[in-house]
Amino acid sequence: MKKLSILAIAFVAIVLAACGGKKVEQTDKAEGEKSFEQEQIEASIKVQVDSIAAELGQLKQFPFVQEGADLKLTNEEKQVKPEYLFSPAVAEEATTLAEKYRILSALSVDRKIAALYEMPTDEYDKAIAKLSADINDPSFKVIDNANSLFETTGALYDAMNENGRINYFWQLASSALVEQLYVVNQNADKFLSVFDDKAASNVTYRIVLVLDALKNLTQYDPEIKPVAEALASLEPLNATTVDELKAQMAEAKEKIEAARKALVK
């Protein structure tokens, strides 16, 4: 009897082991298929985002930050220094890599405005240099001046793509976009004076492209999701003329300010 019992137990153990082995094989197979499907999804997203970046790279920057911009301030206007710019000290508050990219981009925009008002820019230069060193992105080598990072050119995207940092490219692009929109709203009459209808249309098309890229990336990058959520409120901006842009931005002023606070805390 004892021998029969032992044999029975052994038989059951062999059966269970065999079933267990099949379950493991099935699980491994399912995980392998899932991984393959995920790779296919990410590859598709990558193609879409590359296409969006190519479109973005063809757009001209906001007219008032372009090299040799026609925007001129009078001596009286230069006397009233903008108090709405980020302090360079905000660079010390960045903790995550994504935050450092976003603050770097915002500060590069603000430095441009500070220079326009003939304000000292040494502290901005130091903050930008420190953030660039902390980030240590080899992609930045394609840029002649770190102060122009907000331009998010096609060359920068290609370099960040090569270095596996395209998600951070969109952190830069998002922050630069929001900061420039915010700056415009502080003195719309002055900053929009150098816009024509095509430039106004380019602004809203830039918003469409950045939002589209963010929506694609959120499918597999949880770190980009808060950025997408912060910029989602900008979707109604769809101006095709300067007058429309001015009116829509005034209406969206609080939303732009909220997006700015969400990106650079």
VOGU-3710 file (C-alpha; in Angstrom, 3 decimals, decimal comma):
1> mkklsilaia> 0,000/0,000/0,000  2,775/2,328/0,909  4,472/1,646/-2,423  1,219/2,342/-4,291  0,723/5,584/-2,386  4,255/6,712/-3,141  3,831/5,850/-6,818  0,525/7,721/-6,953  2,053/10,817/-5,380  4,987/10,676/-7,765
11> fvaivlaacg> 2,606/10,372/-10,735  0,595/13,404/-9,610  3,784/15,417/-9,134  4,937/14,558/-12,671  1,555/15,577/-14,129  1,533/18,858/-12,205  5,084/19,587/-13,260  4,185/18,957/-16,885  1,136/21,240/-16,658  3,189/23,854/-14,916
21> gkkveqtdka> 5,804/23,680/-17,630  3,149/24,200/-20,290  1,824/27,241/-18,413  5,315/28,729/-18,217  5,812/28,117/-21,938  2,437/29,722/-22,693  3,266/32,716/-20,471  6,662/33,164/-22,092  5,057/32,953/-25,508  2,394/35,526/-24,563
31> egeksfeqeq> 5,018/37,875/-23,166  7,111/37,426/-26,296  4,116/38,241/-28,511  3,259/41,227/-26,323  6,822/42,475/-26,555  6,751/42,113/-30,334  3,433/43,968/-30,562  4,790/46,713/-28,318  7,854/47,023/-30,531  5,600/47,362/-33,574
41> ieasikvqvd> 3,545/50,081/-31,840  6,626/52,009/-30,795  8,116/51,727/-34,282  4,904/53,152/-35,745  4,919/55,994/-33,216  8,546/56,706/-34,029  7,737/57,111/-37,736  4,904/59,514/-36,932  6,979/61,567/-34,497  9,884/61,774/-36,965
51> siaaelgqlk> 7,476/63,135/-39,566  6,091/65,702/-37,109  9,604/66,825/-36,177  10,445/67,315/-39,855  7,399/69,570/-40,225  8,310/71,489/-37,088  11,851/72,044/-38,319  10,535/73,830/-41,414  8,571/76,424/-39,436  10,072/79,822/-38,713
61> qfpfvqegad> 10,487/80,838/-35,099  8,292/83,453/-33,445  9,301/86,698/-35,216  10,445/88,519/-32,084  13,078/85,866/-31,237  14,428/85,433/-34,750  17,987/86,564/-35,403  17,862/90,106/-36,730  14,224/90,503/-35,707  12,530/93,748/-36,713
71> lkltneekqv> 11,222/94,293/-33,193  12,791/97,423/-31,789  12,232/98,852/-28,338  12,401/102,544/-27,656  14,673/103,866/-24,913  11,579/104,530/-22,819  10,367/100,940/-23,271  13,767/99,587/-22,292  13,564/101,474/-19,020  10,610/99,306/-17,919
81> kpeylfspav> 12,263/95,942/-17,395  10,038/92,847/-17,691  9,356/91,318/-14,288  7,603/88,288/-15,718  10,734/86,406/-16,821  11,995/83,411/-14,873  14,888/84,155/-12,585  18,052/82,246/-13,573  17,960/80,848/-10,021  15,072/78,595/-11,089
91> aeeattlaek> 17,746/76,322/-12,560  18,593/75,217/-9,009  15,057/73,899/-8,497  15,222/71,280/-11,236  15,491/67,748/-9,865  14,593/65,360/-12,677  16,249/65,246/-16,073  12,984/66,203/-17,777  12,655/69,281/-15,541  16,195/70,334/-16,407
101> yrilsalsvd> 15,457/70,160/-20,116  12,266/72,201/-19,703  13,867/74,865/-17,518  16,839/75,078/-19,874  14,513/75,754/-22,782  12,446/78,350/-20,892  15,553/80,186/-19,701  16,957/80,330/-23,243  13,751/82,098/-24,317  13,873/84,477/-21,356
111> rkiaalyemp> 17,518/85,296/-21,974  16,540/86,405/-25,473  13,911/88,744/-24,041  16,292/90,024/-21,357  18,830/90,892/-24,050  16,115/92,671/-26,015  15,541/94,933/-23,004  19,304/95,349/-22,554  19,212/93,605/-19,203  22,306/91,832/-17,807
121> tdeydkaiak> 22,408/88,258/-19,118  25,451/86,907/-17,260  23,325/85,028/-14,728  21,244/83,503/-17,500  24,430/82,381/-19,250  25,686/80,735/-16,064  22,375/78,985/-15,382  22,099/77,742/-18,971  25,698/76,515/-18,929  25,152/74,693/-15,619
131> lsadindpsf> 21,966/72,999/-16,805  23,648/71,995/-20,063  26,516/70,453/-18,100  24,131/68,651/-15,729  22,121/67,251/-18,627  25,288/66,282/-20,493  23,491/65,644/-23,775  26,010/65,083/-26,609  23,294/66,255/-29,007  23,908/69,852/-27,934
141> kvidnanslf> 27,182/69,801/-29,875  25,229/70,533/-33,070  24,158/73,894/-31,613  26,535/76,813/-31,928  25,106/78,549/-28,869  23,300/76,875/-25,963  21,292/80,076/-25,561  19,441/79,208/-28,778  18,218/75,796/-27,624  14,607/76,996/-27,697
151> ettgalydam> 14,772/76,996/-31,506  14,508/73,147/-31,502  15,873/72,810/-35,018  15,782/69,772/-37,287  19,515/69,333/-36,704  18,954/69,131/-32,956  16,163/66,586/-33,398  18,344/64,423/-35,638  21,153/64,515/-33,066  18,828/63,712/-30,169
161> nengrinyfw> 17,287/60,943/-32,238  20,728/59,467/-32,814  21,493/59,687/-29,094  18,178/58,136/-28,025  16,768/61,335/-26,525  13,892/62,278/-28,809  11,427/62,335/-25,901  13,532/65,051/-24,286  13,467/66,985/-27,554  9,728/67,355/-27,053
171> qlassalveq> 10,292/68,475/-23,464  12,440/71,278/-24,913  9,957/72,110/-27,665  6,968/72,169/-25,303  8,604/74,472/-22,791  9,920/76,838/-25,472  6,479/77,049/-27,064  4,670/77,816/-23,813  7,264/80,368/-22,696  7,034/82,269/-25,968
181> lyvvnqnadk> 3,237/82,279/-25,850  3,438/83,542/-22,275  5,863/86,334/-23,247  3,617/87,468/-26,111  0,670/87,836/-23,747  2,626/90,170/-21,461  2,757/92,837/-24,168  0,745/91,618/-27,132  0,631/94,990/-28,896  4,411/95,180/-28,997
191> flsvfddkaa> 5,363/91,547/-29,619  2,661/90,882/-32,208  3,572/94,067/-34,096  6,238/92,087/-36,016  3,845/89,262/-36,946  2,078/88,883/-40,254  -0,774/86,471/-40,904  1,593/83,716/-42,027  3,600/84,019/-38,804  0,388/83,875/-36,782
201> snvtyrivlv> -0,692/80,754/-38,650  2,735/79,211/-38,035  2,290/79,694/-34,283  -0,929/77,713/-34,167  0,460/75,082/-36,539  3,425/74,716/-34,197  0,965/74,092/-31,358  -0,805/71,423/-33,432  2,472/69,670/-34,219  3,767/69,688/-30,633
211> ldalknltqy> 0,440/68,434/-29,273  0,328/65,684/-31,893  3,842/64,537/-30,988  3,019/64,516/-27,279  -0,151/62,495/-27,816  1,822/59,890/-29,739  4,578/59,668/-27,149  2,203/59,265/-24,195  1,340/55,812/-25,512  4,603/54,450/-24,130
221> dpeikpvaea> 6,341/57,231/-22,196  4,647/58,008/-18,851  7,105/60,853/-18,193  5,738/62,856/-21,137  2,109/62,499/-20,033  2,114/65,477/-17,594  3,542/67,655/-20,370  0,794/66,552/-22,764  -1,816/67,297/-20,111  -0,320/70,731/-19,416
231> lasleplnat> -0,431/71,716/-23,095  -3,811/70,164/-23,910  -5,584/73,425/-23,037  -3,791/75,148/-25,941  -5,626/73,042/-28,528  -8,363/75,674/-29,179  -5,733/78,117/-30,508  -6,256/77,919/-34,266  -5,637/81,438/-35,554  -4,837/82,155/-39,198
241> tvdelkaqma> -4,465/85,939/-38,824  -2,696/88,238/-36,377  -6,006/89,637/-35,118  -7,337/86,146/-34,454  -4,134/85,159/-32,669  -4,242/88,239/-30,452  -7,873/87,620/-29,491  -7,438/83,884/-28,910  -4,302/84,303/-26,829  -5,964/86,931/-24,644
251> eakekieaar> -8,827/84,507/-24,082  -6,396/81,675/-23,282  -4,161/83,790/-21,028  -4,944/81,876/-17,819  -4,525/78,531/-19,586  -1,117/79,551/-20,921  -0,051/80,689/-17,451  -1,249/77,387/-15,958  0,693/75,403/-18,576  3,811/77,444/-17,795
261> kalvk> 3,499/76,732/-14,064  3,001/73,036/-14,751  6,167/72,806/-16,848  8,455/74,960/-14,708  7,421/74,738/-11,060
//
